[in-house]
Amino acid sequence: MSRWRQSVVEIQSRKIQVNECERAQAALSKVTACFQQMATSLGTNADGSCLREELEETRTLTHRICTGLHRRLLALLIELEQGQEDKEQVERMWVVFLSSLEHFQQDLRKVRILQEFFPLTQRKDRQALVNTGFAGGTSEVVARAAMVQTPWLSAETTSCPDLESHVEEIDVLLEEMLQRVNVPLWSVEPTQEAWVEGCSNRDIGQDDDESLEQMMEVEVVSQKNKSGCCHHQNCKVGCLLCLLS
């Protein structure tokens, strides 16, 4: 195989890996959001053995995605050289993955504490649940989490640790990610401006205020001993005042 053809094959292979990591990152965002939403029902009157099982299945799926995504992003960042077009894209995914792991670890700690407070090992334990007035269940959230699929084969998965070991494993994973790859967080540029929606709403509010000021503007022209109306096109309130005077 010629060197040119080999480089083309490498570029195509890397593109496939990058797209695969993008799909995995999107899947991770969905499944961690479902896990967080289900965790809010722990200790309430919507809690039960079904919810605990669903949380465990979702946690296992999240562990599967995180394990594969970490391995692939790490290999890509080590392989890519400075200046390659995919490097910035992979670095952004790396930073987003770090943030997702930190938030997911917080949810794991919350779940561990709530399950210790509300063990539900016996039927009488349900009396300790808090009656929050929450109606319904988490079946829709569970269905959304079940629809999330990893972009790689399930044969690559490793066994999921218990809840406490999972929290510790994420600590080790975060430390390894920060040490093995030199990606300064401040050097990664976002693809869009921050608070775009907030800025647009603020601009709209300013335009409304300006138009209101124009409507409230009253200009009085002195003509000898008489005061007349300016007949400004936006001077609706002024016209009313002129008529009443």
C-alpha positions as CSV (number, residue, x, y, z in Angstrom):
1,M,0.0,0.0,0.0
2,S,1.4,3.4,-1.0
3,R,2.1,6.0,1.7
4,W,-0.6,8.3,0.2
5,R,-3.3,5.6,0.2
6,Q,-2.3,4.6,3.8
7,S,-2.7,8.2,5.0
8,V,-6.1,8.4,3.3
9,V,-7.2,5.2,5.1
10,E,-5.9,6.5,8.4
11,I,-7.8,9.8,8.0
12,Q,-11.0,7.9,7.1
13,S,-10.6,5.6,10.1
14,R,-10.0,8.5,12.4
15,K,-13.1,10.2,11.1
16,I,-15.2,7.1,11.9
17,Q,-13.7,7.0,15.4
18,V,-14.5,10.7,16.0
19,N,-18.1,10.3,14.8
20,E,-18.4,7.3,17.0
21,C,-17.2,9.3,20.0
22,E,-19.7,12.1,19.2
23,R,-22.6,9.6,19.2
24,A,-21.3,8.1,22.5
25,Q,-21.2,11.6,24.0
26,A,-24.7,12.3,23.0
27,A,-25.9,9.0,24.4
28,L,-24.0,9.7,27.6
29,S,-25.8,13.1,28.0
30,K,-29.2,11.4,27.5
31,V,-28.7,8.5,29.9
32,T,-27.1,10.6,32.7
33,A,-30.1,13.0,32.4
34,C,-32.5,10.1,32.9
35,F,-30.4,8.8,35.8
36,Q,-30.6,12.2,37.5
37,Q,-34.3,12.5,37.0
38,M,-34.9,9.0,38.4
39,A,-32.7,9.8,41.4
40,T,-35.0,12.6,42.4
41,S,-37.8,10.1,43.1
42,L,-35.7,8.2,45.8
43,G,-37.2,8.5,49.2
44,T,-40.6,9.7,47.9
45,N,-43.9,7.9,47.7
46,A,-42.9,7.0,44.1
47,D,-39.9,5.0,45.3
48,G,-39.9,1.2,45.2
49,S,-38.0,-1.9,44.1
50,C,-38.8,-1.2,40.5
51,L,-37.1,2.2,40.7
52,R,-34.1,0.7,42.3
53,E,-33.7,-1.9,39.6
54,E,-34.2,0.8,36.9
55,L,-31.5,2.9,38.5
56,E,-29.2,0.0,38.6
57,E,-29.7,-0.8,34.9
58,T,-29.2,2.9,33.9
59,R,-26.1,3.1,36.0
60,T,-24.7,-0.1,34.2
61,L,-25.5,1.5,30.8
62,T,-23.7,4.7,31.8
63,H,-20.7,2.8,33.0
64,R,-20.6,0.9,29.7
65,I,-20.6,4.2,27.7
66,C,-18.1,5.9,29.9
67,T,-15.6,3.0,29.7
68,G,-15.7,2.9,25.9
69,L,-15.7,6.7,25.4
70,H,-12.7,7.1,27.8
71,R,-10.7,4.5,26.0
72,R,-11.4,5.9,22.5
73,L,-10.9,9.6,23.3
74,L,-7.6,8.8,25.1
75,A,-6.3,6.9,22.1
76,L,-7.4,9.7,19.7
77,L,-5.7,12.4,21.8
78,I,-2.5,10.5,22.1
79,E,-2.5,9.7,18.3
80,L,-3.4,13.2,17.0
81,E,-0.7,15.7,16.5
82,Q,-0.8,19.4,16.9
83,G,-2.5,21.1,14.0
84,Q,-4.6,18.2,12.8
85,E,-8.2,19.3,12.0
86,D,-9.8,16.7,14.3
87,K,-7.7,17.6,17.4
88,E,-9.8,20.6,18.5
89,Q,-13.0,18.6,18.1
90,V,-11.7,15.7,20.2
91,E,-10.4,18.1,22.8
92,R,-13.8,19.7,23.1
93,M,-15.4,16.2,23.6
94,W,-12.7,15.5,26.2
95,V,-13.6,18.6,28.2
96,V,-17.4,17.8,27.9
97,F,-16.7,14.2,29.0
98,L,-14.8,15.5,32.1
99,S,-17.8,17.7,33.1
100,S,-20.3,14.9,32.5
101,L,-18.3,12.5,34.7
102,E,-18.2,15.0,37.5
103,H,-21.9,15.6,37.4
104,F,-22.7,11.9,37.2
105,Q,-20.4,11.2,40.2
106,Q,-22.4,13.8,42.2
107,D,-25.7,12.0,41.3
108,L,-24.1,8.6,42.3
109,R,-23.2,10.0,45.7
110,K,-26.7,11.3,46.2
111,V,-28.2,8.0,45.2
112,R,-25.9,6.1,47.6
113,I,-26.9,8.4,50.5
114,L,-30.7,8.2,49.8
115,Q,-30.6,4.4,49.5
116,E,-28.9,4.2,52.9
117,F,-31.6,6.5,54.4
118,F,-34.4,4.5,52.7
119,P,-33.2,0.9,52.4
120,L,-36.6,-0.7,51.4
121,T,-35.5,-4.1,52.5
122,Q,-38.8,-4.8,54.2
123,R,-42.4,-3.8,53.6
124,K,-42.5,-1.6,56.7
125,D,-39.7,0.5,55.3
126,R,-42.2,2.2,52.9
127,Q,-43.7,3.9,55.9
128,A,-40.6,6.1,56.1
129,L,-41.0,7.4,52.6
130,V,-41.8,11.1,52.2
131,N,-45.3,11.8,50.9
132,T,-44.4,14.5,48.4
133,G,-47.6,14.4,46.5
134,F,-45.7,13.1,43.4
135,A,-48.1,11.4,41.1
136,G,-47.2,8.7,38.5
137,G,-44.0,6.9,38.0
138,T,-40.8,7.0,36.1
139,S,-41.8,4.7,33.3
140,E,-41.3,7.4,30.6
141,V,-37.9,8.3,31.9
142,V,-36.9,4.6,32.0
143,A,-38.2,4.1,28.4
144,R,-36.0,7.0,27.2
145,A,-33.0,5.5,29.0
146,A,-33.6,2.1,27.5
147,M,-33.7,3.5,24.0
148,V,-30.1,4.8,24.4
149,Q,-27.6,2.5,22.7
150,T,-23.9,2.5,22.6
151,P,-22.3,3.0,19.2
152,W,-19.9,0.1,19.7
153,L,-20.5,-3.6,20.3
154,S,-21.7,-4.8,23.7
155,A,-19.0,-7.5,23.7
156,E,-16.5,-4.9,24.6
157,T,-18.2,-4.0,27.9
158,T,-16.8,-4.7,31.3
159,S,-18.6,-5.6,34.5
160,C,-20.2,-2.7,36.3
161,P,-18.9,-2.3,39.9
162,D,-21.1,-1.7,42.9
163,L,-22.3,1.8,43.8
164,E,-19.6,2.7,46.2
165,S,-16.8,1.3,44.0
166,H,-18.3,3.2,41.0
167,V,-17.9,6.5,42.8
168,E,-14.3,5.7,43.6
169,E,-13.6,4.4,40.1
170,I,-14.7,7.8,38.6
171,D,-12.2,9.5,40.9
172,V,-9.5,7.4,39.5
173,L,-10.7,7.9,36.0
174,L,-10.8,11.7,36.4
175,E,-7.3,11.8,37.8
176,E,-6.0,9.6,35.0
177,M,-7.7,11.8,32.4
178,L,-6.1,15.0,33.7
179,Q,-2.7,13.5,34.0
180,R,-2.3,11.4,30.9
181,V,-3.5,14.0,28.4
182,N,-2.3,17.6,28.5
183,V,-5.5,19.5,27.5
184,P,-5.7,22.8,29.4
185,L,-9.4,23.5,29.9
186,W,-9.0,27.2,29.2
187,S,-7.4,26.5,25.8
188,V,-10.5,24.7,24.5
189,E,-12.7,27.1,22.5
190,P,-16.4,26.6,22.4
191,T,-18.2,26.2,19.1
192,Q,-20.9,28.8,20.0
193,E,-21.1,31.9,22.2
194,A,-22.1,31.5,25.8
195,W,-25.6,32.6,27.0
196,V,-26.9,33.1,23.4
197,E,-30.5,32.8,24.5
198,G,-30.0,35.1,27.5
199,C,-28.3,37.8,25.3
200,S,-31.0,37.6,22.7
201,N,-33.8,38.0,25.3
202,R,-31.9,40.9,26.8
203,D,-31.6,42.6,23.4
204,I,-35.3,42.1,22.8
205,G,-36.1,43.7,26.2
206,Q,-33.9,46.7,25.4
207,D,-35.7,47.2,22.1
208,D,-39.0,47.1,23.9
209,D,-37.9,49.7,26.4
210,E,-36.7,52.0,23.6
211,S,-40.0,51.7,21.7
212,L,-41.8,52.5,24.9
213,E,-39.7,55.5,25.5
214,Q,-40.4,56.7,22.0
215,M,-44.1,56.3,22.6
216,M,-43.9,58.3,25.8
217,E,-42.0,61.1,24.3
218,V,-43.8,64.4,24.3
219,E,-42.6,67.5,22.6
220,V,-44.3,70.7,23.2
221,V,-43.7,73.6,20.8
222,S,-44.3,77.1,22.1
223,Q,-46.0,79.3,19.7
224,K,-46.2,82.8,21.2
225,N,-48.9,82.4,24.0
226,K,-50.2,79.1,22.8
227,S,-48.8,75.6,23.3
228,G,-49.4,73.2,20.4
229,C,-48.9,69.5,19.8
230,C,-45.8,68.2,17.9
231,H,-47.9,65.6,16.0
232,H,-45.1,63.1,16.4
233,Q,-46.1,59.7,14.9
234,N,-45.2,57.8,18.1
235,C,-46.5,60.4,20.4
236,K,-49.8,58.7,21.3
237,V,-49.8,59.7,25.0
238,G,-48.8,63.2,24.1
239,C,-51.7,63.6,21.8
240,L,-54.1,62.5,24.6
241,L,-52.5,65.1,26.9
242,C,-52.9,67.8,24.2
243,L,-56.6,67.0,23.8
244,L,-57.2,67.1,27.5
245,S,-55.4,70.4,28.0
